[in-house]
Amino acid sequence: MVALRNGLRVRVVEAGPLTGQPVMLIHGWGACAYTFRYALSALAGDGKRVLSFDMRGHGLSDKPVGRLLYTTPTLLDDLRQLLDDCGLAQTDLVGHSLGGAIALRFAVAHPALVRRLVLAAPVGLTSVPLRRIARLLAPRFTERFARYLPPRWLTGFLLRGAYGDPRRVSEETIDQYWAPSQFPGYYRAVRTLLAKFAWDPVLPNELESLQSRTLVILGGSDRLIRDAESAARRIPLSTVLHRRSGTSGYRGVSDGVQSSHRAVS
């Protein structure tokens, strides 16, 4: 647990040698550092100093109450303070979904702190219409029933819809994602993020200002991040891997890597 200068206590998971090239992994909305359980060991095995953390309101990190405590500047400042606390003058950033938006906006705001950037099915390149639907399905008055939400069966249902291969969703996986949702403040925090975080696309001139070498991974069957390829190609030093629906690999890539909101693992 790391105590940031702003008083927030953040759970950090770290692996690999302290002298390795640092890589910071940022999870998506409603998730936690468990998302990167495979990437942590793989990157550490490659000699990287790899870190992931539960963003505020998620996992084992603090869940402060207040609608202005879950804005985009606040989350970006959390990341900046965490890098300072970990002694990282520069790092590679890997962000998935909402974490992709945080990584992307952080690289725009702090170019000197980001060496390389990986955006997997990232928010911030295109509009996310389902976010508005989610807000309608979870109005503010539901916060008074937060201690009953979400049930375990709902977590399992959402995970099986998010994985490219639902058979990979084990009972342990469901437990690891469901358990943090039972902490007081979780439901209020993730719902507040729907309203207060900047889910809109980053401006074209901001994309064009990026200085980091960037890898963007998009999935053809992704139900949330769609039509993002043209925006991704605005990034000057970018490589875009876009898996087409019904194909066994990415366009121009032969390794068949899978990554999207339907193939996160």
N, C-alpha and C positions, 0 to 999 in steps of 0.2 A: 504494500500500500504506500502510495506516494502522496504527501501533502503539498499541494501547490501553493504558491504565494497568495492566491485568492481565498485560501482556506478549504478548497475542495479536496477531498480524499479520493484518489483514483487508484483502481486496481491495475497493476502493470504486470504482464507476463513477459519474461525475457529468456532468451537462450542464445548459445553461441559464445565465442570468445569476445572479451571486452575490446580487443584490438581489431576485431573484424569491421568491415564496412557496415555502418549501421543501416538498418531497414526498419521503418515504422509502419505497422499494419493497422488500418483503421476500418472497423466493422460498419455494418449498415444499420438502418433504423430497426429498433426492437431487438437487436442481436447482442453479441458480446464477443470477447476475445476468443471464445471457443470456435467461432467461425474459422479461425486460422490454425486449427490444431494440426493440420497436415503441413501447412506452409511453414510453421514455426520450426518443426524438426527438419524439414527439407533445407531451409535456408541456413539453419545453424550447421547442418551437416556440410554445407558448402562453404563454411568458414565465415559466414556473416554474423554480425551482432544484431539479432532480430528481436524486436519488441512489438507487443500489441497491448492495447489498453481498453478498458470499458469506458466509453464516453459517459459524461454526466447523465444521470437518469437510467443507466443501463448496468447490467451485471452486478458486480459487487461494489461499484463506485457509488459515491454519494448521490442522493436524489433530492436536491433542494427544491423547495416549493416557491413558485413565482413565475408568472408567465414571461417576464422579461429576462429570466435566467436560462432560456433555451433559444436565444437568438443566434444568428450566424456569427456575429462578432464575438459572442461569448464562447462559442465552441472553438472558433479559431484561436482565441486567446488561451483557452485550455491547452491546445496543442502546442502553442508557442511556449507556455510555461513548462509543459512537460519536457520539451526538448531541452530547455535550459536546465531543468532539474536533473536530467539524465546526462548532462554534459555533452550534448550533441550540437556542434557548431554547424553541421550540415548532415543531411540524411537523404536516403531514398525513401519516398513515400508510396505506399500501396493502399489504395482505397477502394472498397466495394460499396456500390449502391450509394446510400447517404454518405458513407465514408469517402466515396469517390468525389462527391461534391466538396467535402471538407478539404481533401487533399488538393483538388483542383483550385479552389479559391485560396488556399494557403499558399500554393505555388505562385499564384498571381500576386498576392500581397507581399510575400517574402521570398523573392526569387533566389536570393543569396543563400537561403537555408535549405534549398531543395536541389539535390544533385540529379536525381532521376525520378520519374513519376510513372506509376502504373495505375491505370483507371479501369477497373473491372465492372462492367454494367453500371457506369456511374450516373448518378443524378448530376445535373448541371450542363448537359449537352443538349437536352431536348426537354419538352414539357412532359410532366407526369400527371396525366388526367386522373388516374386512379387515386391520387392523393386527395383530390377533392371529393371523390366518392367515399373514401375512408372517413373523411371529416363528417360527412353527412350521416354515415352509419354509426358514428361515435360522437354524438352531440355532447356539449359540456356537462349537462346534468348527469351523464353516466358516471362522472367522477365520484359521485356519492356512493356508487356501488362498486368502486374500484377493487375492494378487497375480495370480491367474488370473480374478478376478471384477471386474465383470461383463463378459462378452464383448460386442462391438459389436452382434451380431445381436440380443441381448436388449434392448439400449437401443432399437434401432429398433422391435422388437416392442412394447415398453411405450409408446413415444411414439405409435405408430400407434393404440394402444388408448386413449390419453389425449386425442388430438385429436378435435374434432368432425368434421373433414374430414381423414382420413388422407392425402389427396393433398397436403396442405400440409407434410408431413414430408419435407423434402429431405435429400439426403445430407449437406449442410453442417450442417443442424439435428442430425442424428444425431451427427455428429462433435463438435459443440459441447457436447452433453450427455454423450457417451461419454468424451471426452478427460479431463475432470477426475476421472472415476471410476478412472483408471489411476494416480493419485498414491498413494503409500504412506499408509495410514491412512484413506483414503476409506471403504472397505467397513466397517471396524471402527467408524468414526464414525457412519455412517447406521444401522448395525445397533444400536449403542448407543442412539441416539435412539429407536428403536422401544421400548426397554425403560425408558428413564429419563425421557423427556419426558412431561408430563401431557397425554395425548391425550383424557382424559375431558372431557365438557362443562363449561363454566363454570357456576357455580351461578346460579340464577334471580335471586337478590338482587344478584349482581355485575353481571349484565346490566342490571338495572333501575337500577343506580347510575351507569351510563355517562353522561357529560355531553357528549360530543362528538356533533355531527351525524354520522350514520353511514349509509353505503350498503352494503347487503348484496346480493350478486349470486349467485344460485343457478341451477343448471342442472337441467332436468327429466330429462336423460339421464345425470346424474352417478352413477357407480357407487360412489363412496366417501362423499360427503356427501349423505345422504338424510334426508328428514323434518326439515329444519332450519328451515322457515319459521316455525313457531310460536315457537321460541326467538328467532329474529331479531326478531320483532315485539314481544318483551319490551323491546327497547332503546328508551328513551323517544323519542329524536330520530332514528328510523330510517326509511329508505326501503328497501323490500325488492323487488328485481326477481327474479322467479322464472319462468324459462322452462319452459313445460309441454312434455312430450314430444309430438312430432308437430305442433308449432305453429311459425310463422315468427317469432314475437317473444315478448317477455315480457308477462305479464299486466299490463295497465294502461300498457304502454310501447309506442310505435310504431316505435322506431328499430331494433329487431331485433338489438340487441347480443348477442353470444354470449360466455358465460363459464361454464365448469364444468370438471370433471376430464376431460370429453370435448370441451371446446372452450375451451382455455386461451388460445390465440392470438387 
